[in-house]
Amino acid sequence: MSKKKKTKSVAEKAKDGQRKSKSSRPLPPTKPKNLEVRPREFLTPTEVNRLKKAAADSTRHGFRDWLLVTMLYRHAFRVSELTDLRWTQVNFQRRTLQVDRMKNGDSSIHYLEDDEIEALKKLREDYPPTDFVFSSQRQGPLTPRTVHYIIARAGEYAGLELSVHPHMLRHSKGFQLANRGEDTRTIQAYLGHKNIQHTAMYTKEVDPRRLKGLGRD
């Protein structure tokens, strides 16, 4: 007994045609991995200082940009945390800063250094009054894109071999604290990590000089 050949409906043929046309389209280029763009995702303390100096010297907003780089690094801010930073979070009397973490992070109180206190007061005097610490000419907050541009431009001006982006300064602080000998829990609290596994990356690679003398009896 011969089997009848099953014929496809017009709708089924149309679907097959759509599948073929979709599969024949070229796929979009994949985003390169960070290690393909730069050899590491952090800066050394020396490179951070070069970046700060370059930010101060590169534009007419040099003072503001120097402070922006300084606070990104010292308080391990994410870009969104920095652009949303408000004057109500700064307590000049107690010399503290309320750091509100994004991404479900744990917020905390950081202490401000003397040069930060003076710089923040000067910034507030030099720029039109606004709710935001780092504001644009329109008195709104700086956009994350603007902060990326400021950091990238300062990196080029400083002559750094790496292409620099703001989040590298957060990583730089994590590694700096680890190499200074701070314990993992302290670093976790300072960076606002919920999960300590995210903090452990900074303690995997330490400055070899910290190992000197550990073999003594």
N, C-alpha and C positions, 0 to 999 in steps of 0.2 A: 504494500500500500504506500503510495507516494505521499510525502509530506508537503503540505501547502506552504509556499514561501510567504512569510509574514511581511506584509508591506507596511512601511512607516507612513503615518499620517503627515499632513502638511505641517502641523504644529511641531511634531517630533523632528522633521527635517529642518525646520527653522531653528530649533534649539541646537541641533548638531552644527548648523552653520555658525551660530553664535559662539559655540565652544571653540570651533576652529579659528574663528577670527580673533577671539580673546587669547588663545594660546600662541597665535602668530605675532602678537604685539610684543615689542621688545620690553623687557623689564626695566624699571627705573634703576639708576646706579645706586648701589648700596653705600651707606654712609661709612667712610673710613674709620677704623678703630683709632682710639686716641694715640696708641703707641705707633701707629703708622704716620701720624701727623707730627708728634713730638716724642722724644725718648722718655719723658717723665711728666707727671702731672702736678709737680710742686716746684717751688723755687727755694734756693738756699737763702739763709739770712742775708748774705752779701748781695744776692740778686734782688731781694726785697728792698734793700736800702737803695740800690741803683734805680729800681722802679719808682720809689718814692721821690727821689731827687729828680728823675726825669719828668714825673708828673708835675712837680713844682715849677720846673723850668720851661715846660713845653707850650703852655697857653696862657691867655690873660686870666683864666680861672685857675691858675696854678696853685694858689693857696688852698682853694676848695678841693682841687683834685688830689693834692698831697694828703689832706686830711681824710679824704675818701679812701685812698689806698691804705693809709695808716690804720683806719678803723676796720676796713675789710679784713686786714691781716690780724690785727691785735685781738679782735673779738670774733674772728672766724665766721664772719657773716656770709650767708648766701646772698646773692644779688637781690632777691625779692625782700629779704629781711632788711637790707640796707636802704633800699629805695622807699620802704614803708616806715623807716625810722622817724619818729616824731619827737618834738621837743619835750613833750610830756613824759617821755621815757628817760630824759636826762635830769638828774638831781644834782645840781651844782653844790648844794649845801652838804650833802652826804658823799659827794664825789663818786656817784654810782650811775650805772646805766642798766635800765631794764631791757634785757635782750629777749625779744619774743621770737621763738623759733618756729619756722614753717615745717612742713612735711611731718606733722605730728610729733615734732621734737619737743624736748623739755625746756621750757623757758627758765631763765635764771638771772641773777643780779651779777653784773661785772663791775669791777672797780676801774675808775678812770685815772690815768697817769697825769702828772702835772702839765705836760705839754698838750695833752688832749683837752684838759680843762680850759687852758688859755686859748687854744685854737678854736674850740667850740664857742667860747664867748665872743671871740673876734668874728667868727663866721656869722653869728647871730646879729652882730652890729653892722657888718658889711653888706648883708643881703636883705632885701625887703622882707618884712615879717610874713611868715607862713607857718603852717602846722608842721611841715616836714623839715628835717635837718638839712638834707641835700635837695635843693629845689632848682627848678629851671627858671629861665627868665620870665616865664608866664606864672611863676609862683606856685606851680604844681610840683609834685615829686619828679625827680629824674626818672626816666624810663630805664628798664633793664638794658635795653639796646644802647642807650647813651653810656651807661656804665661800662658795658662791653667795649664800646669804642674808646672810652677814656683809657682803659687798661691796655688795650691792644696798641693804641698810639704811644702810650708811655713805654711799653715794652720795646717798640721799634726805636723810639728816641733814645732809650737806654742802651741800645745795641745788644740786647739779649739774643742769644742764639735760638731760644725757644719762642714759639708764637704763644703769647700770654693771654689767658682769659681769667675773669674774676674768681672763679671757683678754685683756681690754683692757689690763691692766697689762703683759702680755708684749709686746704690740704697742707700748705706750708706751715701754718700754725700748728696743726696736729703733729707734724714731724718735729717741729721745733720744740714743742712741749715734751715729746717722747725722748728726744735727744738730751733734753735738760734734766731728765731723770724723773719726771712726774709719773705717778702710777696711772694705770689704765683707767681706773674709776674716776680719778680727778679729770683726766682728759675727756672722758665720756660726759661728765657733768658740764665741763666748760663748753664743749661743742654741742651739747644738747641732744646727744644720741639716745634714742629709746633702747636700742639693741647694742650691747657692748661689742658684738661681733663687728659692727661697723667701725668701732674705735680700734680694734685689734690690728688693723692694717698699718697703723702708725707705729706700732711697737715691733713689727716684724723686721724692719730694717732700721738699725740704730747706727749712730756714728761709731766706727771701730775704735775711736779713742776712748769711748766709755768702757771698753773691755780691758783696757790697760790695767794691769795690776790685779786682775781677778784671780789669777792663778797662784797668788801668794798664799802661804800657809797661815 
